[in-house]
């Protein structure tokens, strides 16, 4: 997975794909090139069975991603051109719906769109010294990559509203206490902690992990009864697949669960 300028991609022999936001001279900010390269990689990862887990991190130890590249955003562009470009750049939604477990390794400041990328991951591991926050209001803007929707679902409306209104920046231990991240560790332990977690996920049956993720994503948009039915569909599919593998000639066919 070579040939990128704004990101770097590495796939190890366990099936762990590490995507590194690689613009350290610009605080790993999201410019259009990065968005396009991320979208291209996510498209490939979604159908590559060699990839079992995706880890997203930033180059260096100061920034995970500082959010939108404000210098690029200040360039000449009509409102219609901007709307068309940003609506076409849906890499964060691609990340959220990847049929693979995803981990954000938050090594440094994850602000604005950078934090929105982390929120789109299934799991978040953060350095104690790093900071996270949806800080767009401080620039007279607002989140545009799912922050106003994912943060309240994660920690509740009241807390999320306060954090977004004030543009609050949180260190790792406080982010973990609020449930924004799964765990916070000293920066020197971050790589090892993420590697251990990614390895544990890579060793799990990928079909089961995919079915769990599909059920959880679908269930978030369904009434409880429908979500429980959707969960059962996933279990029945996995049971049918197990029967098929044990007895290829005698097992019946069961339609696959709905895609993410």
VEXDREN-2710 file (C-alpha; in Angstrom, 1 decimal):
% VEXDREN-2710
k/r/px/py/pz
1/UNK/0.0/0.0/0.0
2/UNK/2.6/2.5/-1.1
3/UNK/2.4/5.7/-3.2
4/UNK/0.9/8.1/-0.7
5/UNK/2.1/11.5/0.3
6/UNK/-0.2/12.6/3.2
7/UNK/-0.4/9.2/4.9
8/UNK/1.7/6.1/5.3
9/UNK/0.2/2.5/5.4
10/UNK/1.8/-0.6/6.7
11/UNK/0.3/-4.2/6.9
12/UNK/2.0/-6.7/9.2
13/UNK/1.9/-10.5/9.1
14/UNK/-0.9/-10.6/11.6
15/UNK/-3.2/-8.6/9.3
16/UNK/-2.9/-5.3/11.3
17/UNK/-2.9/-2.4/8.9
18/UNK/-1.5/0.8/10.5
19/UNK/-2.5/4.0/8.8
20/UNK/-0.3/7.0/9.8
21/UNK/-1.4/10.5/9.2
22/UNK/1.9/11.8/7.8
23/UNK/2.0/15.6/7.7
24/UNK/4.0/16.3/10.9
25/UNK/5.1/19.7/9.5
26/UNK/1.4/20.7/9.4
27/UNK/0.4/19.1/12.7
28/UNK/-1.0/16.1/10.6
29/UNK/-3.9/18.4/9.6
30/UNK/-6.5/17.1/7.3
31/UNK/-6.1/18.6/3.8
32/UNK/-7.8/17.5/0.7
33/UNK/-5.0/15.2/-0.3
34/UNK/-5.2/13.4/3.0
35/UNK/-8.9/13.0/2.7
36/UNK/-8.6/11.6/-0.8
37/UNK/-5.8/9.2/0.2
38/UNK/-7.7/8.0/3.3
39/UNK/-10.8/7.4/1.2
40/UNK/-8.8/5.4/-1.3
41/UNK/-7.2/3.2/1.4
42/UNK/-10.5/2.6/3.2
43/UNK/-12.1/1.5/-0.1
44/UNK/-9.3/-1.1/-0.5
45/UNK/-9.2/-2.2/3.1
46/UNK/-13.0/-2.8/3.1
47/UNK/-12.6/-5.7/0.6
48/UNK/-9.1/-7.0/1.5
49/UNK/-9.4/-10.1/3.5
50/UNK/-5.7/-9.9/4.4
51/UNK/-6.6/-6.9/6.7
52/UNK/-8.0/-8.0/10.0
53/UNK/-7.6/-4.8/12.1
54/UNK/-7.0/-1.2/11.3
55/UNK/-5.0/1.2/13.5
56/UNK/-5.1/4.9/12.8
57/UNK/-2.4/7.1/14.3
58/UNK/-0.3/10.3/13.6
59/UNK/3.3/10.8/12.8
60/UNK/5.5/12.1/15.6
61/UNK/4.5/12.5/19.2
62/UNK/3.0/16.0/19.2
63/UNK/-0.1/15.6/17.0
64/UNK/-2.5/12.8/16.1
65/UNK/-4.3/15.3/13.9
66/UNK/-5.0/19.0/14.5
67/UNK/-8.2/18.9/12.4
68/UNK/-9.0/20.8/9.2
69/UNK/-6.1/22.4/7.4
70/UNK/-7.2/26.0/8.0
71/UNK/-4.6/27.4/5.6
72/UNK/-5.9/25.3/2.8
73/UNK/-9.5/26.2/3.8
74/UNK/-8.7/29.9/3.5
75/UNK/-8.0/29.6/-0.2
76/UNK/-10.4/31.0/-2.9
77/UNK/-13.4/28.8/-3.1
78/UNK/-17.1/29.5/-3.7
79/UNK/-19.6/28.2/-1.1
80/UNK/-20.9/25.8/-3.8
81/UNK/-17.4/24.5/-4.5
82/UNK/-16.7/24.0/-0.9
83/UNK/-20.0/22.2/-0.3
84/UNK/-19.4/19.9/-3.2
85/UNK/-15.8/19.1/-2.2
86/UNK/-16.6/18.4/1.5
87/UNK/-19.7/16.4/0.8
88/UNK/-17.6/14.2/-1.6
89/UNK/-15.0/13.8/1.1
90/UNK/-16.7/11.3/3.3
91/UNK/-13.6/9.4/4.5
92/UNK/-14.7/9.6/8.2
93/UNK/-17.9/7.8/7.4
94/UNK/-16.0/5.2/5.4
95/UNK/-13.8/4.7/8.5
96/UNK/-16.8/4.4/10.8
97/UNK/-18.3/1.6/8.6
98/UNK/-15.2/-0.4/7.8
99/UNK/-16.1/-4.1/8.2
100/UNK/-12.9/-4.5/10.3
101/UNK/-12.2/-3.5/14.0
102/UNK/-10.6/-0.1/14.1
103/UNK/-8.4/1.4/16.8
104/UNK/-7.4/5.1/17.1
105/UNK/-3.9/5.3/18.7
106/UNK/-4.1/8.9/19.9
107/UNK/-0.4/9.8/20.3
108/UNK/-0.8/13.6/20.5
109/UNK/-3.4/16.4/20.0
110/UNK/-6.6/15.2/18.3
111/UNK/-8.6/18.3/17.7
112/UNK/-11.7/19.1/15.6
113/UNK/-11.7/16.7/12.6
114/UNK/-8.8/14.8/14.1
115/UNK/-10.9/13.9/17.1
116/UNK/-13.9/13.1/14.8
117/UNK/-11.7/10.5/13.1
118/UNK/-10.9/9.0/16.5
119/UNK/-14.6/9.0/17.4
120/UNK/-15.3/7.1/14.2
121/UNK/-13.1/4.3/15.3
122/UNK/-14.4/1.4/17.3
123/UNK/-11.8/1.7/20.1
124/UNK/-9.5/4.5/21.3
125/UNK/-6.3/4.2/23.2
126/UNK/-4.7/7.5/24.2
127/UNK/-1.5/8.7/25.6
128/UNK/-1.8/10.4/29.0
129/UNK/-0.1/13.4/27.7
130/UNK/-2.2/13.8/24.5
131/UNK/-5.3/16.0/24.2
132/UNK/-8.6/15.6/22.5
133/UNK/-11.4/18.1/21.9
134/UNK/-13.9/19.4/19.4
135/UNK/-12.5/22.9/19.2
136/UNK/-14.3/24.3/16.1
137/UNK/-16.3/26.8/18.0
138/UNK/-13.1/28.6/19.0
139/UNK/-12.6/29.3/15.2
140/UNK/-16.2/30.4/14.6
141/UNK/-17.0/27.1/13.1
142/UNK/-18.7/23.8/14.1
143/UNK/-17.9/20.1/13.8
144/UNK/-18.7/18.7/10.3
145/UNK/-17.4/15.2/10.5
146/UNK/-19.9/13.6/12.8
147/UNK/-18.7/15.2/16.1
148/UNK/-22.1/16.6/17.1
149/UNK/-23.7/13.2/16.6
150/UNK/-21.1/10.7/17.8
151/UNK/-20.0/12.5/20.9
152/UNK/-23.5/12.7/22.5
153/UNK/-24.0/9.0/21.7
154/UNK/-20.8/8.2/23.4
155/UNK/-21.0/10.2/26.6
156/UNK/-24.5/11.7/26.7
157/UNK/-26.0/14.9/25.5
158/UNK/-25.3/17.1/28.5
159/UNK/-21.6/16.4/28.8
160/UNK/-21.1/16.5/25.0
161/UNK/-22.9/19.8/24.7
162/UNK/-20.7/21.4/27.3
163/UNK/-17.5/20.1/25.7
164/UNK/-18.5/21.2/22.2
165/UNK/-19.8/24.6/23.3
166/UNK/-16.7/25.4/25.3
167/UNK/-14.2/23.7/22.9
168/UNK/-12.8/21.9/25.9
169/UNK/-9.5/20.0/25.6
170/UNK/-9.0/17.0/27.7
171/UNK/-5.9/15.0/28.7
172/UNK/-5.9/11.2/28.5
173/UNK/-6.8/10.3/32.1
174/UNK/-9.9/12.7/32.1
175/UNK/-10.9/11.5/28.6
176/UNK/-10.8/7.9/29.9
177/UNK/-12.8/8.8/33.0
178/UNK/-15.6/10.4/30.8
179/UNK/-15.6/7.3/28.5
180/UNK/-14.2/9.2/25.5
181/UNK/-11.4/6.7/25.2
182/UNK/-11.2/3.0/26.2
183/UNK/-7.9/3.5/28.0
184/UNK/-5.2/6.1/28.7
185/UNK/-1.5/5.1/29.1
186/UNK/1.8/6.9/29.4
187/UNK/3.0/7.9/25.9
188/UNK/6.0/5.5/26.2
189/UNK/3.6/2.6/26.6
190/UNK/1.1/3.7/23.9
191/UNK/2.6/1.7/21.0
192/UNK/2.9/-1.5/23.1
193/UNK/-0.7/-1.1/24.4
194/UNK/-2.1/-0.6/20.9
195/UNK/-0.1/-3.5/19.5
196/UNK/-1.3/-5.8/22.2
197/UNK/-4.9/-4.9/21.6
198/UNK/-4.6/-5.1/17.8
199/UNK/-3.0/-8.5/18.0
200/UNK/-5.7/-9.8/20.3
201/UNK/-8.4/-8.6/17.8
202/UNK/-6.5/-10.0/14.8
203/UNK/-6.5/-13.4/16.5
204/UNK/-10.3/-13.5/16.7
205/UNK/-12.5/-15.0/14.0
206/UNK/-13.0/-12.1/11.6
207/UNK/-16.5/-13.2/10.5
208/UNK/-17.7/-13.0/14.1
209/UNK/-16.1/-9.5/14.7
210/UNK/-17.7/-8.3/11.4
211/UNK/-21.1/-9.6/12.4
212/UNK/-20.9/-7.9/15.9
213/UNK/-19.9/-4.6/14.3
214/UNK/-22.7/-4.7/11.7
215/UNK/-25.2/-5.5/14.4
216/UNK/-24.0/-2.6/16.7
217/UNK/-24.0/-0.1/13.9
218/UNK/-27.4/-1.1/12.5
219/UNK/-28.9/-1.3/16.0
220/UNK/-27.9/2.3/16.7
221/UNK/-30.4/3.4/14.0
222/UNK/-33.2/0.9/14.8
223/UNK/-35.9/0.5/17.5
224/UNK/-34.8/-2.0/20.2
225/UNK/-37.0/-4.8/19.0
226/UNK/-35.8/-4.5/15.4
227/UNK/-32.2/-4.2/16.6
228/UNK/-32.6/-7.5/18.6
229/UNK/-34.0/-9.2/15.5
230/UNK/-31.0/-7.9/13.5
231/UNK/-28.7/-9.3/16.2
232/UNK/-30.4/-12.7/15.9
233/UNK/-30.0/-12.6/12.1
234/UNK/-26.2/-12.2/12.6
235/UNK/-26.0/-15.1/15.0
236/UNK/-28.1/-17.4/12.6
237/UNK/-25.8/-16.5/9.7
238/UNK/-22.7/-17.4/11.8
239/UNK/-24.3/-20.7/12.8
240/UNK/-25.1/-21.5/9.2
241/UNK/-21.5/-20.7/8.2
242/UNK/-20.2/-23.0/10.9
243/UNK/-22.5/-25.8/9.7
244/UNK/-21.4/-25.2/6.1
245/UNK/-17.8/-25.5/7.0
246/UNK/-18.3/-28.6/9.0
247/UNK/-20.6/-30.3/6.4
248/UNK/-20.2/-28.5/3.0
249/UNK/-22.6/-30.9/1.2
250/UNK/-25.4/-31.1/3.8
251/UNK/-25.6/-27.6/5.2
252/UNK/-28.5/-25.3/4.1
253/UNK/-28.0/-21.8/2.8
254/UNK/-28.7/-18.7/4.9
255/UNK/-28.6/-15.3/3.4
256/UNK/-25.8/-13.1/4.8
257/UNK/-26.7/-10.3/7.2
258/UNK/-27.2/-6.8/5.9
259/UNK/-23.9/-5.0/5.1
260/UNK/-22.6/-2.1/7.1
END
